[in-house]
Amino acid sequence: SQVSSVKSNKIEFLDSGGGSYPEVISSGQAEWFQQKAQEINADSRVPEIIFWHMPSKAYKSVAPKIGIRRPCVGSINKENISAQEAETGIMDLLAKRTSVKAIFVGHNHGLDWCCPYKKLWLCYARHTGYGGYGDWPRGARILEITHKPFSLRSWIRMEDGNVHSEVVLS
């Protein structure tokens, strides 16, 4: 059997710091990402999905105020956003790339929403494990990627099996 070398999507993970390092995606990381993205996906034809831990300040700009109303989707909005210490250009860079469909973060256990930001989506993962803080019910953000045509769907599956907050992200 032959394996195809055609890329259907890219999943990228960035380090947003923590511990003894500043909790930020640095300008150096943003420059490196831009260079690599141009090398690997110059024409932005391959859809990109981005993950990191610490939300950027852009999450504060789209956060639901009270409850969660359309166009945002989710079920818990129980704490303030604890964002990166600075905005060093990564969000502008990603928002300009037509191939970037969504950014997923963690850090704030009491948030599980997705909201549109410019031409992409900003999403929280969900309070998932048994460690950490908070007594919110555990669940996980599920992603379903369809290749032809490209589609990115997401929903929350709770520990008890219930499903909610389905959204099409592209």
LUMFISE-622901 format. One record per residue (C-alpha): residue number from 1; residue in three letters; x, y, z. Coordinates in nm, 2 decimals, always signed. Example, Ala and Ser with C-alpha at 12.3 -4.5 7.8 and 13.67 -1.06 7.14 Angstrom:
2
{node 1, "ALA", {+1.23, -0.45, +0.78}},
{node 2, "SER", {+1.37, -0.11, +0.71}},
This chain:
170
{node 1, "SER", {+0.00, +0.00, +0.00}},
{node 2, "GLN", {+0.11, +0.35, -0.08}},
{node 3, "VAL", {+0.11, +0.63, +0.18}},
{node 4, "SER", {+0.01, +0.97, +0.06}},
{node 5, "SER", {+0.23, +1.27, +0.14}},
{node 6, "VAL", {-0.04, +1.52, +0.09}},
{node 7, "LYS", {-0.11, +1.72, +0.41}},
{node 8, "SER", {-0.47, +1.75, +0.50}},
{node 9, "ASN", {-0.41, +1.97, +0.81}},
{node 10, "LYS", {-0.14, +2.09, +1.05}},
{node 11, "ILE", {-0.16, +2.07, +1.43}},
{node 12, "GLU", {+0.09, +2.30, +1.60}},
{node 13, "PHE", {+0.18, +2.33, +1.97}},
{node 14, "LEU", {+0.35, +2.64, +2.11}},
{node 15, "ASP", {+0.50, +2.69, +2.45}},
{node 16, "SER", {+0.34, +2.97, +2.65}},
{node 17, "GLY", {+0.58, +2.95, +2.93}},
{node 18, "GLY", {+0.53, +2.88, +3.30}},
{node 19, "GLY", {+0.74, +2.78, +3.60}},
{node 20, "SER", {+1.06, +2.98, +3.60}},
{node 21, "TYR", {+0.98, +3.11, +3.24}},
{node 22, "PRO", {+0.75, +3.41, +3.17}},
{node 23, "GLU", {+0.40, +3.31, +3.08}},
{node 24, "VAL", {+0.40, +3.44, +2.73}},
{node 25, "ILE", {+0.46, +3.34, +2.37}},
{node 26, "SER", {+0.77, +3.56, +2.30}},
{node 27, "SER", {+0.83, +3.78, +2.00}},
{node 28, "GLY", {+1.11, +3.54, +1.91}},
{node 29, "GLN", {+0.87, +3.25, +1.91}},
{node 30, "ALA", {+0.63, +3.44, +1.69}},
{node 31, "GLU", {+0.91, +3.53, +1.45}},
{node 32, "TRP", {+1.02, +3.16, +1.44}},
{node 33, "PHE", {+0.66, +3.05, +1.38}},
{node 34, "GLN", {+0.61, +3.29, +1.10}},
{node 35, "GLN", {+0.93, +3.17, +0.93}},
{node 36, "LYS", {+0.84, +2.81, +0.97}},
{node 37, "ALA", {+0.49, +2.86, +0.85}},
{node 38, "GLN", {+0.61, +3.03, +0.54}},
{node 39, "GLU", {+0.85, +2.74, +0.47}},
{node 40, "ILE", {+0.59, +2.47, +0.54}},
{node 41, "ASN", {+0.26, +2.62, +0.44}},
{node 42, "ALA", {+0.35, +2.93, +0.23}},
{node 43, "ASP", {+0.03, +2.95, +0.04}},
{node 44, "SER", {-0.18, +2.88, +0.35}},
{node 45, "ARG", {-0.37, +2.60, +0.17}},
{node 46, "VAL", {-0.33, +2.35, +0.45}},
{node 47, "PRO", {-0.56, +2.43, +0.75}},
{node 48, "GLU", {-0.38, +2.49, +1.08}},
{node 49, "ILE", {-0.50, +2.42, +1.44}},
{node 50, "ILE", {-0.30, +2.57, +1.72}},
{node 51, "PHE", {-0.26, +2.47, +2.08}},
{node 52, "TRP", {-0.09, +2.63, +2.38}},
{node 53, "HIS", {-0.16, +2.64, +2.76}},
{node 54, "MET", {-0.18, +3.01, +2.87}},
{node 55, "PRO", {-0.45, +3.21, +2.69}},
{node 56, "SER", {-0.35, +3.53, +2.51}},
{node 57, "LYS", {-0.50, +3.87, +2.59}},
{node 58, "ALA", {-0.72, +3.82, +2.28}},
{node 59, "TYR", {-0.93, +3.58, +2.49}},
{node 60, "LYS", {-1.02, +3.87, +2.72}},
{node 61, "SER", {-1.14, +4.07, +2.42}},
{node 62, "VAL", {-1.39, +3.80, +2.31}},
{node 63, "ALA", {-1.49, +3.65, +2.65}},
{node 64, "PRO", {-1.86, +3.62, +2.72}},
{node 65, "LYS", {-1.96, +3.88, +2.99}},
{node 66, "ILE", {-2.25, +3.70, +3.16}},
{node 67, "GLY", {-2.35, +3.35, +3.07}},
{node 68, "ILE", {-2.25, +3.23, +2.72}},
{node 69, "ARG", {-2.45, +3.37, +2.42}},
{node 70, "ARG", {-2.41, +3.32, +2.05}},
{node 71, "PRO", {-2.19, +3.35, +1.86}},
{node 72, "CYS", {-1.99, +3.20, +2.15}},
{node 73, "VAL", {-2.06, +2.83, +2.25}},
{node 74, "GLY", {-1.99, +2.66, +2.58}},
{node 75, "SER", {-2.13, +2.57, +2.92}},
{node 76, "ILE", {-1.91, +2.72, +3.19}},
{node 77, "ASN", {-1.79, +3.07, +3.23}},
{node 78, "LYS", {-1.71, +3.07, +3.60}},
{node 79, "GLU", {-1.38, +3.26, +3.64}},
{node 80, "ASN", {-1.19, +3.56, +3.51}},
{node 81, "ILE", {-0.93, +3.50, +3.23}},
{node 82, "SER", {-0.58, +3.47, +3.35}},
{node 83, "ALA", {-0.40, +3.57, +3.03}},
{node 84, "GLN", {-0.04, +3.59, +2.92}},
{node 85, "GLU", {+0.16, +3.88, +3.06}},
{node 86, "ALA", {+0.21, +4.05, +2.73}},
{node 87, "GLU", {+0.10, +4.03, +2.37}},
{node 88, "THR", {+0.41, +4.00, +2.15}},
{node 89, "GLY", {+0.26, +3.96, +1.80}},
{node 90, "ILE", {+0.15, +3.60, +1.78}},
{node 91, "MET", {-0.22, +3.68, +1.77}},
{node 92, "ASP", {-0.18, +3.93, +1.49}},
{node 93, "LEU", {+0.03, +3.68, +1.30}},
{node 94, "LEU", {-0.22, +3.40, +1.34}},
{node 95, "ALA", {-0.52, +3.61, +1.27}},
{node 96, "LYS", {-0.36, +3.71, +0.93}},
{node 97, "ARG", {-0.30, +3.35, +0.83}},
{node 98, "THR", {-0.62, +3.24, +0.65}},
{node 99, "SER", {-0.51, +2.88, +0.72}},
{node 100, "VAL", {-0.55, +2.91, +1.10}},
{node 101, "LYS", {-0.89, +2.79, +1.20}},
{node 102, "ALA", {-0.88, +2.78, +1.58}},
{node 103, "ILE", {-0.66, +2.82, +1.89}},
{node 104, "PHE", {-0.71, +2.60, +2.19}},
{node 105, "VAL", {-0.59, +2.68, +2.54}},
{node 106, "GLY", {-0.62, +2.55, +2.90}},
{node 107, "HIS", {-0.51, +2.71, +3.22}},
{node 108, "ASN", {-0.85, +2.85, +3.34}},
{node 109, "HIS", {-1.03, +2.54, +3.46}},
{node 110, "GLY", {-1.37, +2.73, +3.50}},
{node 111, "LEU", {-1.40, +2.81, +3.13}},
{node 112, "ASP", {-1.50, +2.59, +2.84}},
{node 113, "TRP", {-1.62, +2.83, +2.57}},
{node 114, "CYS", {-1.53, +2.89, +2.21}},
{node 115, "CYS", {-1.58, +3.24, +2.07}},
{node 116, "PRO", {-1.50, +3.39, +1.72}},
{node 117, "TYR", {-1.20, +3.62, +1.69}},
{node 118, "LYS", {-1.14, +3.79, +1.36}},
{node 119, "LYS", {-1.14, +3.50, +1.11}},
{node 120, "LEU", {-1.07, +3.22, +1.36}},
{node 121, "TRP", {-1.20, +3.07, +1.68}},
{node 122, "LEU", {-1.06, +3.10, +2.04}},
{node 123, "CYS", {-1.15, +2.80, +2.26}},
{node 124, "TYR", {-1.09, +2.66, +2.61}},
{node 125, "ALA", {-1.03, +2.29, +2.66}},
{node 126, "ARG", {-1.24, +2.23, +2.98}},
{node 127, "HIS", {-1.18, +2.12, +3.34}},
{node 128, "THR", {-1.06, +1.77, +3.26}},
{node 129, "GLY", {-0.85, +1.59, +3.52}},
{node 130, "TYR", {-0.87, +1.51, +3.89}},
{node 131, "GLY", {-0.58, +1.74, +3.98}},
{node 132, "GLY", {-0.57, +2.12, +3.98}},
{node 133, "TYR", {-0.82, +2.35, +4.13}},
{node 134, "GLY", {-1.20, +2.39, +4.10}},
{node 135, "ASP", {-1.49, +2.15, +4.15}},
{node 136, "TRP", {-1.65, +2.18, +3.81}},
{node 137, "PRO", {-1.77, +1.86, +3.65}},
{node 138, "ARG", {-1.50, +1.69, +3.44}},
{node 139, "GLY", {-1.52, +1.67, +3.07}},
{node 140, "ALA", {-1.30, +1.71, +2.76}},
{node 141, "ARG", {-1.31, +1.91, +2.44}},
{node 142, "ILE", {-1.33, +1.68, +2.15}},
{node 143, "LEU", {-1.22, +1.78, +1.80}},
{node 144, "GLU", {-1.34, +1.61, +1.48}},
{node 145, "ILE", {-1.15, +1.68, +1.16}},
{node 146, "THR", {-1.29, +1.60, +0.82}},
{node 147, "HIS", {-1.04, +1.62, +0.54}},
{node 148, "LYS", {-1.24, +1.65, +0.21}},
{node 149, "PRO", {-1.37, +1.91, +0.23}},
{node 150, "PHE", {-1.19, +2.03, +0.54}},
{node 151, "SER", {-1.42, +2.08, +0.84}},
{node 152, "LEU", {-1.34, +2.12, +1.21}},
{node 153, "ARG", {-1.61, +2.04, +1.47}},
{node 154, "SER", {-1.58, +2.05, +1.84}},
{node 155, "TRP", {-1.79, +1.96, +2.14}},
{node 156, "ILE", {-1.76, +1.88, +2.51}},
{node 157, "ARG", {-1.80, +1.52, +2.63}},
{node 158, "MET", {-1.86, +1.50, +3.00}},
{node 159, "GLU", {-1.72, +1.23, +3.22}},
{node 160, "ASP", {-2.07, +1.08, +3.25}},
{node 161, "GLY", {-2.10, +1.06, +2.87}},
{node 162, "ASN", {-2.33, +1.36, +2.81}},
{node 163, "VAL", {-2.24, +1.58, +2.51}},
{node 164, "HIS", {-2.30, +1.95, +2.47}},
{node 165, "SER", {-2.17, +2.28, +2.32}},
{node 166, "GLU", {-2.12, +2.15, +1.97}},
{node 167, "VAL", {-1.98, +2.40, +1.73}},
{node 168, "VAL", {-1.84, +2.40, +1.37}},
{node 169, "LEU", {-1.52, +2.59, +1.37}},
{node 170, "SER", {-1.45, +2.60, +1.00}},
